[in-house]
Amino acid sequence: MGFGGIGPGSIILILLIVILLFGTKKLRNVGSDLGGAIKNFKKSMHDGEKEPSEAPPEQLEEKTGQTIDGEVVEKKEQDQV
């Protein structure tokens, strides 16, 4: 017995049906896409382990502007005529 009660003959039959349904070209494309995705994932995990380089912090530009001091007053409702 193989995986969960599936024997080697059943596995071969399933593989043949999959090949007939999708074709070898489609399966090859799926395999290469899956392999590329795994490769990129491993690369990004490896890149994340590297310590970030000590870059100097960005210098913010001094902005010139006006500051207006004032008091907050409530707006009174005006009677409409």
HELIX and SHEET records of a PDB file:
HELIX    1   1 PRO A    8  GLU A   49  1                                  42    
END                                                                             
